[in-house]
Amino acid sequence: MPKLVKSDDDWRAMLTAEEYEITRNAGTEMAFTGIYCDTKTPGIYNCKCCDTPLFDADTKYDSGSGWPSFYAPISKEAVETHEDLSLGMRRIEVTCATCDAHLGHVFPDGPAPTGLRFCMNSASLNLEARETE
């Protein structure tokens, strides 16, 4: 699938300053400040930049980390991972496969069934709520 490419000016025009810093410059929001940290609403978490579906709320759990955490993306094709050696440590960065937006990092300390913790920034996501019966 081809990448969605926009100019820096286009990204700045559509995102808040915080969203731009996080999604386009690999920034991180402060722990426990993101709007989705404690959200329990059923639905799909989409990319803030391109609206690609990334995570189902059914895979969200309280990791205690201060960021929305999921044990799996909605599909293997939805996200990409990259080695991140910034901050003097080795981490695995998670980006949107469609537009390369920085989402957060994945760690090998999550719950079953994957054992993974996709620790995401709320500012990188939009929750599309699912109606409940």
C-alpha positions in Angstrom: 0.0 0.0 0.0 1.4 3.4 -0.9 2.3 5.8 1.9 0.3 9.0 2.5 2.7 11.8 2.1 2.0 15.5 3.0 4.2 18.5 3.3 5.3 19.7 6.7 3.1 22.8 6.3 0.1 20.5 5.6 0.7 18.5 8.8 1.1 21.6 10.8 -2.2 23.0 9.4 -4.2 20.0 10.4 -2.7 19.1 13.8 -2.4 21.0 17.1 1.2 21.9 18.2 1.2 18.9 20.6 -0.2 16.5 18.0 2.4 17.7 15.5 5.3 17.3 17.9 4.2 13.8 18.9 3.2 12.4 15.5 5.7 14.1 13.2 8.7 14.5 15.6 8.4 11.4 17.7 7.5 13.3 20.8 5.8 11.9 23.9 3.0 13.3 26.0 3.4 13.4 29.7 2.3 10.3 31.5 -1.3 10.2 32.8 -2.3 13.4 30.8 -3.6 11.9 27.6 -7.4 11.9 27.0 -7.4 8.1 26.3 -5.3 7.0 29.3 -8.3 5.8 31.4 -10.9 5.6 28.6 -13.0 2.4 28.6 -15.2 3.3 25.7 -15.7 0.5 23.1 -14.6 1.4 19.6 -11.7 1.7 17.2 -8.6 3.9 17.8 -7.6 5.5 14.5 -4.5 7.4 13.5 -4.8 11.1 14.3 -3.1 12.0 11.0 -4.7 9.7 8.4 -7.7 8.0 10.1 -6.3 4.5 9.5 -7.7 2.0 12.1 -4.9 1.0 14.4 -6.3 -0.6 17.7 -9.5 -2.1 18.8 -10.6 -1.0 22.3 -11.2 -4.7 23.1 -7.3 -5.1 23.2 -6.9 -2.1 25.5 -5.9 -2.7 29.1 -4.6 -0.7 32.2 -0.9 -1.1 32.1 -0.3 1.4 34.9 2.2 3.2 32.6 0.2 6.4 32.2 -0.4 5.9 28.5 -3.2 4.0 26.6 -1.9 0.4 26.2 -3.0 -2.3 23.9 -1.8 -5.9 23.6 -2.2 -6.0 19.8 -2.8 -3.8 16.8 -6.0 -4.2 14.8 -3.9 -6.0 12.1 -0.2 -6.6 11.5 -0.4 -4.3 8.5 -1.7 -1.3 10.4 1.5 -0.5 12.2 5.3 -0.7 11.6 8.0 -1.0 14.1 11.5 0.5 14.1 14.5 0.3 16.4 14.8 3.5 18.5 18.1 4.2 20.2 17.2 7.7 21.4 17.4 8.6 25.1 20.4 6.3 25.6 18.3 3.1 25.5 17.0 0.6 23.0 13.2 0.7 22.4 11.0 -0.3 19.6 9.1 2.6 18.1 5.6 2.1 16.6 4.4 4.1 13.6 1.3 4.2 11.5 1.9 2.0 8.4 0.0 4.5 6.2 1.5 7.9 7.1 4.5 7.1 9.3 3.0 9.0 12.3 4.8 8.3 15.5 2.3 6.4 17.8 4.5 5.3 20.8 6.6 2.2 21.6 6.0 -1.5 22.1 7.5 -3.4 25.0 7.7 -7.2 25.8 5.9 -6.9 29.2 2.2 -7.1 28.2 -0.5 -9.5 29.0 -1.6 -12.7 27.2 -2.2 -13.6 24.5 0.7 -11.6 22.9 2.9 -10.6 25.9 3.2 -7.2 24.3 2.4 -3.7 25.5 1.8 -1.2 22.7 2.2 2.0 24.8 0.6 4.7 22.7 0.2 8.5 22.9 -3.4 9.7 23.1 -2.4 12.7 20.9 -1.6 10.2 18.1 -5.1 8.6 18.2 -8.8 9.3 17.6 -11.3 7.1 19.2 -14.3 6.1 17.0 -16.8 5.0 19.6 -18.7 1.8 18.9 -22.4 1.8 19.8 -23.3 -0.7 22.5 -26.6 -2.5 22.9 
